[in-house]
Amino acid sequence: MLKLYIMRLPAIICFCFLLLGSCGNPSGGKKTAGPFTIASLKGPSSMGMIRLIDSLEGTTEAGLKVTIVNEPLQVRKMMLDGTADFALLPTTMAAIVYNKGLDYKLAAIPVWGTLYLFGRDTAITSWEDLRHKTVHVMARGMTPDLLFRYLLQKKGIDPGKDITLDYRFSTHIDLANAVASDQASLGVISEPLVSQVMHLNSKVKMLFDLNKEWISIQGAPIPQTALMVKSSVIQNNPALVEEVLDAFERSVEWVNSHPGSAAELIVRYGILDNPRIAYQAIPGSGLKLVRAAAIHTQITEYLRIFYEMDPQTTGGKMPDEGFYY
């Protein structure tokens, strides 16, 4: 049985930081009192933010709290109940919550294309080799499922006829455990779980980098994870929003430049339990923070692909211009 540190921890981990000073509000709006909460996911989102978690350099707001959870649905719940001021979740889910009327805006994309097809069947060297195979995918209708279906179609494989997609393992942790323990021979899953599984089961290999396959078709990487900000925070605390974005960007740059030191912090804060695995996972975790305003068209085209496959994957419609910060 794969022993993942995230399985042994409580579902939610909080890190509280008390910072000196206060943010001015150049717009003249009323500043909302902190602490403010960043809801993040255990995985690449928090790996890229680990320097910010450790020090929050450059942020001067009196209180900021980072809450790390295991699953995107937990982040969505925090957005629904209003406890998340900043939220990291799949970009498609960000479109859904916006289209359902939650007052958040897309500020940046901090994680790009971390999904891989991996498993023990190393005879698979091309997409054609997947015909008549069974591939395990978590959560029907979520990003890994839809993205893999899209790539199959582009490779001339009908996901409803030429291949069996198995959804019995409903979370990324369950699926990782299944592949590691030989209950599933092929699975679509994200870093850093890919590195964890390959470390614990030498028979498991990375077969296809889905981001590279996407780039070969679309000419741009997958804007996989969104950073959403509550509109009231943008209105009342614009300086805080900019400081958090700047600190997050510096954190991502530091992680990519100092993977050894970053790996130690990733373990210290409970994201992973092995610094070697963390170090190995960083290059494949797609860490780069880009402001949404700079890639508006790219994000829109990404969401349009999912919308055309199934409108419900973006909340029944394409998000309007109010979606973007």
N, C-alpha and C positions, 0 to 999 in steps of 0.2 A: 504493500500500500504506500503510495506516495505521501510523504509527510511534509506538507507545506506549512510554513510558519503562519500563513494567513488563516489556516484552518484551526490553529491552536489559540489564536487571539480572539478577544471579543470582536463582534461585528464592527464596532466603531472605536476608533482611537482618536483622542483629541489632544492637540498641542496648543497651549495658550501662551501668548507672548504679550508682555506688557512693555510698551515702547514709550519713549519719552517724546514730549512735544505734542503738537496737534496739527491737523491739516487745516490750512486756510481754505476758504471757498471763494475763488475769484469771481464766481457768477453771482455772488451775493445771496444765494439761497441759504436756508437754514441748515446748519450742519446737524446730521443725525448722530446721536451719541452711540459710541461703540459699547461692547466689542462687536466687531464684524466677523462673520463666519465664512470661511472658504470651505466648501464641500468638495472633497477630492476623492478619486478612486485609487485603491491600492493597486499599483502597477505603474505604467509609464507616466501617467499624469503626476503622481506624487514623486516619482523618481526625478523627473525634470525640475520639480519644485523643491527638492530636498535642501538646497542651499538656502532658499527662502525660509523653509521650515526651520532650519537650524539657526538662522541669524536675522532674517528679514532686513537685510542691509538696505538703507535708503528709505525705509518706510517709517514715518514719524507719527502715525495715528496712535492714539492712546491705548487701543486694544484691538487685537486681531487674533482670531482662533481658526486653526485648521482642523477640520474633522475629516478623517479618512475612513471610507467605507468599502465594502467588498464588491458591491454590485451597483450598476447604474440606476436600478429602480430605487435604491436607497437614497441616491442623490436626488432623483425626481421627487421622492416623498418630502425631502427637506425643502425643495422648491415649492411644492404644493402647500406646505404648512408655513412657508415664509421664513424658515430659520436659516436658509442659505442666502447670503448676500452675494457671494461669488460661487459658481458651480461649474464643475468639470464633468462632462458626460458625453456620450456619442453625439456627433453632429446631427444625425437624423433624429435622435431623441430630443435634442435642443429645438429642432424645428417643430416637433410635435408639441412640446410644452408651450412654445410661443403661440402656435396656432390654436391651442386650447385656451388661450387668454391669459396665461401667466405673464406678468409684466417684467420680463427679462430681455436683455439684448446680447447679441453675440459680439464679444469684444476681440477674441483672438482664437487662433488654432495653435495649440501647443504640442500636439502629438500627430504624427503623420504615418500612416500605413504600417502597422505593427503586426498584421495578420499573416500567418503562414500555414501551409498544409504540411503536416509532419506525421510520422508514423514509422512502423517497422517494415512496410512493404517497399523495400528499396529497389525492387524491379521497376517501379514507376519512374520513368524518366521523361515522359511527355504527357500532355493532357489526354491524348488518345488512349494512353494506358489506364485511364480512370474509367473507361467504359466497363459497365457491369460490376464495378466495385461498390463497396459500401463506405461512405465517408460520414463520420460523425460531426455534427455541427450543433452548437448550443443555441437554444432559444430561436425557434422558428419566427421569421419575420424581423429579427434584429440584424444589425449591421453585418456580422460575420456570415450569416445565412444569405442575405440578399446580395452581398458583394460576391460571394462564391458562386451563387446562381448566375449572376451577371457574367462573370468570367467564363463559366462553363458554356453559356450561350454564345459568347464571342468566339469560343474555341470550337464551336460546332457540335457541342454536346447538349442534348436535351435533358435538363435536370429532372424532368418528370418521367423520362423513359429510359435514358441511357445509363443512369447511375442511381444508386439508392442513397438518399440522404436520411440519416438516422438522428433523431432528436432526443433520444432517451436520457442523455446526460444534459441537464437543463442549465447548468452554470459552467463557467470556464474552469472552475476548480474541479468540479465533478468530471469534466471531460479530460482534464489533465491527468487526474487520478486514473481514469479508465485507460488512457493510452500508456501510462507508465506501468500499469499492472497487467497489461496485455488483454484487457477487456475490449479494447477497440484498436484496430490496426491502423486506422487513418483518422485524423482529426484536423479541424481548422481552429486554430487558437492563436493567441497573441503572446508576444513577449511581455514580461519576463518568464512566463510559464513554460515557453518552449525551451529556454535554456535550463530551467529547473528539471524538466522531465528528461532531457537528453543527458543531464549530469547524473541522474539517478538510474537511468536505463540506457545502457550503451547501445542497445539494439535500435533505439529510436533515432531517426535522422530527420533533418529539415529537408523537405522535398521541393516545395515551391514557395518563393517569396511573392505573396499576392500583391504587394505594393509594386514590385518590378513588373509584374504582369499587367497591372492597371496602367502604369506609366507607358508601357508599350502600346496600349490601346488609346489612352486619353492624352498622353503627352505631359502629364502632371501627376504628382503624388496624391495619395488619398488624404484629404483633410478629415482625419478620423475622429478627433476629439475636439470638442468646443469648450471654450471658457465663456460662460454666461455671467452677466452682472445684472443685479436687480436695478430696475430703472430709477427707483427712488434713491439708490446710492449714487448713481450717475448724476442725478439732478442735485442732490444735497451735498455730496462729497466728491466732486470731480477730481480734486487733487489726490484724494486717497486712491481712486480708481487708477489714475495715471501712475502713482507710486507703486501700486501692486503690480500693474502690468510691467513696469520697468524692472522691478525686483524679480519678477518671474522670468523675464527675458534674460537678465543677468545670471540667474540661477541655472537656466538651461544651458547657456553658453559655458558656464563654469563646469557643469556636469560633463559636457562633451569634451572639454579641455583637460579635465582632471578626473578621469574615470576611476582611478584607484582611490582617491580621497572621497569621491562621491559614493563609491561602493561601500565604504566604511560607514558613511552617514545613512545610507539606505538600510543597512543592517541595524544601526543604532536606533533608528526610528521605526523598526518593525515592518518595513515594506517587504524585505526578504530576510532570510536567516543565514545566508552564506555570502561573504564578500566576493568570493571567486565567481559565483553565479551572477551576482549583481554586476560585476565588472564585465563579464562576458555578454550580459544582456543589454548593456547600455548602447552599443553601436546599432543594434537592431530594433531599438525602441522608438525610433522616429522622432527624436526630441528636437524641436525647433519652434519657437514661438513667433508667429507672424500675425500682425494685426489684421483683423477681419476686413477693415476698410481697404487694405492693400490688395486683397485677393477676393474681392466681392464677386467677381464673375466666376472665378474658379469654384467657389463654394456653391454658388447658385447652380452651376452646371452639374456639380456632384449631386446635389439634392434633387435636381431634375431627373437624373437617371433613376434614382430610387422612386421618385414620385411616379414616373411613367411605368415602372414595374408594378407598383402597388401604391396608390395615393395615400393609403393609411400610414405608410412608413414615414410620411412627413406631416401627418395630422390632417389628411384629407385635401390639402391644397399646398401650393408653394408659398413659403413665407414672403410677406411683402417687404418693402424697404424699411419698415419699422423694426425689422428683425436685427438690423445691423447697427452697431455702435459707431 
